[in-house]
Structure formats: structure tokens, C-alpha cells
């Protein structure tokens, strides 16, 4: 023990204690030793976090790319009926591959072995499987070299509860044939609408509902059958005439029908038939020609109108192009000479004025000397077309007063007994373009006049076209669609606004048919779409008797002194009505078939929702794109 305290031992111990003391107070050296001892576990911890983070990032990006690929492929696939495995598989696969590749580039995040495969399932869904390998950046030093990742994805195209109204232009130009097509536009439209219905049926989801409505439009719309009795005024005024005098009977004449071939394989024929002249209407009722041409519309220009009998002399008649069995003919009455069989007319004069029928829906009759007009039921006495409700000549389109422009109000239900809110029946047989003569002379006048002169009657002149009846929204099978569409006929002028207004009324969930158009379930809202198709630009005619009367005489929304032309007025109202429709959460699609799109059309539909189709294939493609967009493209997993 003493040796431990020897002078030598003490001397040797002091330096040792000094070194440890200094080392204990030297922080730099202490940190170095600690870091050196902890560097390996730190590398494992940091490296694991970095590589695991990369794995999660790559897997998330891989899933997104897989989803994008199958969604794109399913959209490209289209419909069951249009898909051909032999010709379309490569197209579908290419679309899916391109979308996958753009979302997951080769070598992204240092990945390797990227692979993506797809398959079309029995239910027409597209499934996908994607794989990739992620090399480890740091964990490879601890024995983990790489990680293989894989994801699955699937896309379905289903139609949810969907309401679709088609506003279809059925004006006279739809009887024409586009360059490159072999059938008139109206025939092509019928085929494409049927295909569209088949497309939507093929993607309809089990338990969902798809309804269709139709608004054929031209000079007017035929919606009389959709109106309740309380929605129709019981009294209205018409620019007509009364007969002052006694008696009258009819005369007959014969005419030759000349048919000149325009296209197709029909040979030229001439037939003779009879026609009846009516002293009250001033028009001719022509018997059906013996040829196989479609029913004709004639405009008669008289050279004289004696008050002692039917007009005598040569008649000139407007020529029309007519379609029949894929051929188009130019048809006219030519060189016609009256052959009178009865000449018992007595003297009469005509009081041209605005008349009021007080009981359109209450069971009265109009009795005018040589003619009795029964209006006991406006649904059968009228042709089904209407005159619009109260409106005014809008001068500020940024501040339209819908309490005055009720025609532009697509929601308000009429009040019984309030004519301003109600519609009026159209009676073209009693309306005249005062004071335009059949030879084109004269000018429009609102003043009453008593004369023996004959004025243009829009009905006899072919200026009061009334399309096929519109259809409310309803489920329709292929047979029902075909029966309705095949009955459409073309005729009349182009008034886009009335088509848009009534399409909106039939679609609105808060308007005339709110109880029928409401969502079936709060958890399953209805997707609403308006497909608007036209083959021409706005083209109103001042001689026409349409939804706003004979416009230069009625002067409800436009007058000859207006700052806008009648065509500009129609387009302004169309644009306003379109915006009102879109406020109801309705998607508007616009198709210009055989005509050019203009800003009014494109602004109505909005970007991505308008199409220009110059022929049948392009029209079919436009409807196909709309069908795919309407369908609910979604991920199944």
C-alpha cells in the first residue's frame, strides 16, 4: 500500500489526471468520437427514410398514371356497338399507353423496368396493371438492393340519371343534301339520333334513368299538346278579315304538275289534277297529284281578283325542291289556266282588320258567310303551334325585365285568366299579311282597310310552317325513338330563339314541369343536357306567321323601325335564352351541320361543347363525342 503513495507514484499520477481533465473539457474531441460512433446507425436511419419516401412517391405516381391510362382507354373505347376488336384494339391501347407514359416517364425517380398492360373486360370496363422497380439509393449498403412495385386500376363508363332534350332544326333546307353525302340532311339526322340513343343505352348504369325530349323547330314550335288548359288564353286577336256581302260558292280549275329532276333516279312526269278556290281564304286547295312526289306547298300569284267570281288567267307558282326516296326534285305548277265549273259568286268586299275571337277554348264557332270555323277545342282547331306570351322590344340586353319579356322566362307557370302569362293558339288559316298582295306589291300596315284586293295568306303561301309536335322528357326505347324521329318533316324558316326557349322549358327542373323534372334522389342528381342542332344561320322572314305573329304587323318584340334587324333580334333573344338555360345547370351542346359556326353559337355552348359537321360521318362523330362526355366516366378501383 505504501508503494502506491511513493513519490514516484504520485509523480506519475498527476499527468494522467490532467489529461483526462483536459479531455473531459475538450468538446471538439468529444463530438468527433460520438459522431464516429453513431455514423452507421445514422446512415441506416436517414437512408431508410429517403428510400422509403421514394417508394411511396413512386407508388403514388404509378397509381395516378395507371388511372389516367385506363380512363383514357375507356373513353377512346366508346361504346359496345361501335367497338370492333380487330380494328380498334390498337387504337384504344395506344391512347391508354400514351396517357400512362406522359404521367409516368421512363426512368422517373431512377426507376427501372416500367411496364403497363390493359385489358377490356366483359362489362366493357378497362382494367390495367402497372409495375416498376425502384433501386435503393442508400439502403443498398445494408443489403437492400431494390423494391418491385405494382398497382391495379379499372375504369368504367356509365350513364347516371340523365335528361337529354334535342332542339332539332327542321327548316326547309334540311331537305337539301350536303356535298359528299348521298341522302338529305333530315334523313342523316334521323339515323344519327337513333345511333345516339343506342350509344347511351349501351353505357346506361343498372338502376339509372335516361330520358329524352324533342323540340323540332323552324318558324315555330308545336307545343300545343303539352299545354294545360289554364296555360292558354281564352281570347286573342288575329290580323284577319271579315266578309261583307252575301253568298258564294267554289270554282275549280285544272293544272299541270311539272317535275324536273335535280338528283336521283326519278323520271320527269306530268299529271293533271283538280283544285278548289275558296272565296273567303283567297287560296287554292290542291288535290294530291297522281305522281309519287311528297305533298306540295304552293304560292299563287293572281293577275286579277274580280269580285264576281274566282280569279281567271294564268297563275305563276313558286318552285320548291322536294325530296323523295333519296332523290330531290324541283316541283312547280306551271301554265295553269282556270276552268270554271261554277260562277255563282255574288258581290262582296273584305274588311281587313284585327279581329278578336272571344272563346277559343269555350266552345263557340266563327261563322263567316261561306265558311264555318269551329274553334270549340283549340287543341284540334289550331295546328298545335302557338303565339308566345307577353314580351317587349328589349333595348338593354344587360337588364332584361322578365316581368315584361315573359317569352324569355323559361320557368314561370302561367296564371289562369292572365293573358300576359299565357300562350295563344296559332290559327294560320285566318291570318293575312296586311297589306301585301300576292304579286308582292304593297307594304305592311297595322291599319284596318276595306277593299276587294287579296292579301297574302301565310298558310297558303307556305310561310306558317308548324313542325312535328314536341315531346316532353320521357324514357324511350329504340322503337319509340325511331317512330318519333322518322315522322319529322322539313319546312319553314330558321328561328333559333324559339327552339332554345322551349328546349329550356322542357329541361328546367324548376319550371313548367318541375314535378316531373326534379332529381329522383338527393344522392343521385340528374345530369341535364341540351343538344342543339342546326343546318343554317338565323333567317327569319317578315311574311311569316310565327310565334310572335306576323312581326311587321304584331310588333311585339320587333318593328320595321327597330334599331336591330329581325335576324339580329332573333339572335339576341337566342343568346339570352341560352344563358337562362345554363343557369339551370344544363350543359348545352351545339352542332352546326352543313353550315359554319358563328360566335352566337360558340358562345352559347362554350369551349369544348360545339361541333362543325360538314357531312354524315362528321355528324356521327360529333354525337359520339357528346355521348361519351354525357356518360359518367369513372374509376372502378
C-alpha positions, 0 to 999 in steps of 0.5 A: 500500500505504501508503494502506491503513495511513493513519490514516484507514484504520485509523480506519475499520477498527476499527468494522467489526471490532467489529461483526462481533465483536459479531455473531459473539457475538450468538446471538439474531441468529444463530438468527433468520437460520438459522431464516429460512433453513431455514423452507421446507425445514422446512415441506416436511419436517414437512408431508410427514410429517403428510400422509403419516401421514394417508394411511396412517391413512386407508388403514388405516381404509378397509381395516378398514371395507371388511372389516367391510362385506363380512363383514357382507354375507356373513353377512346373505347366508346361504346359496345356497338361501335367497338370492333376488336380487330380494328380498334384494339390498337387504337384504344391501347395506344391512347391508354399507353400514351396517357400512362407514359406522359404521367409516368416517364421512363426512368422517373425517380431512377426507376427501372423496368416500367411496364403497363398492360390493359385489358377490356373486360366483359362489362366493357370496363378497362382494367390495367396493371402497372409495375416498376422497380425502384433501386435503393439509393442508400439502403443498398449498403445494408443489403437492400438492393431494390423494391418491385412495385405494382398497382391495379386500376379499372375504369368504367363508363356509365350513364347516371340519371340523365335528361337529354332534350334535342332542339332539332332544326327542321327548316326547309333546307334540311331537305337539301343534301350536303356535298359528299353525302348521298341522302338529305340532311333530315334523313342523316339526322334521323339515323344519327339520333337513333345511333345516339340513343343506342350509344347511351343505352349501351353505357346506361348504369343498372338502376339509372334513368335516361330520358329524352325530349324533342323540340323540332323547330323552324318558324315555330314550335308545336307545343300545343299538346303539352299545354294545360288548359289554364296555360292558354288564353281564352281570347286573342286577336288575329290580323284577319278579315271579315266578309261583307256581302252575301253568298258564294260558292267554289270554282275549280280549275285544272293544272299541270304538275311539272317535275324536273329532276335535280338528283336521283333516279326519278323520271320527269312526269306530268299529271293533271289534277283538280283544285278548289278556290275558296272565296273567303281564304283567297287560296287554292286547295290542291288535290294530291297529284297522281305522281309519287312526289311528297305533298306540295306547298304552293304560292299563287300569284293572281293577275286579277281578283274580280269580285264576281267570281274566282280569279281567271288567267294564268297563275305563276307558282313558286318552285320548291325542291322536294325530296323523295326516296333519296332523290330531290326534285324541283316541283312547280305548277306551271301554265295553269289556266282556270276552268270554271265549273261554277260562277255563282259568286255574288258581290262582296268586299273584305274588311281587313282588320284585327279581329278578336275571337272571344272563346277559343277554348269555350266552345263557340264557332266563327261563322263567316258567310261561306265558311264555318270555323269551329274553334270549340277545342283549340287543341284540334282547331289550331295546328298545335303551334302557338303565339308566345306570351307577353314580351317587349322590344328589349333595348338593354340586353344587360337588364332584361325585365322578365316581368315584361319579356315573359317569352324569355322566362323559361320557368314561370307557370302561367296564371289562369285568366292572365293573358300576359302569362299565357300562350295563344293558339296559332290559327294560320288559316285566318291570318293575312299579311296586311297589306301585301298582295300576292304579286308582292306589291304593297307594304305592311300596315297595322291599319284596318282597310276595306277593299276587294284586293287579296292579301297574302295568306301565310298558310297558303303561301307556305310561310306558317310552317308548324313542325312535328309536335314536341315531346316532353322528357320521357324514357324511350326505347329504340322503337319509340325513338325511331317512330318519333324521329322518322315522322319529322318533316322539313319546312319553314324558316330558321328561328333559333330563339324559339327552339332554345326557349322551349328546349329550356322549358322542357329541361328546367327542373324548376319550371313548367314541369318541375314535378316531373323534372326534379332529381329522383334522389338527393344522392343521385342528381340528374345530369341535364343536357341540351343538344342543339342542332342546326343546318343554317344561320338565323333567317327569319322572314317578315311574311311569316306567321310565327310565334310572335305573329306576323312581326311587321304587323304584331310588333311585339318584340320587333318593328320595321323601325327597330334599331336591330334587324329581325335576324339580329333580334332573333339572335339576341333573344337566342343568346339570352335564352341560352344563358337562362338555360345554363343557369339551370345547370344544363350543359348545352351542346351545339352542332352546326351541320352543313353550315359554319359556326358563328360566335352566337353559337360558340358562345352559347355552348362554350369551349369544348361543347360545339361541333362543325359537321360538314357531312354524315360521318362528321355528324356521327362523330360529333354525337359520339363525342357528346355521348361519351362526355354525357356518360359518367366516366369513372374509376372502378378501383 
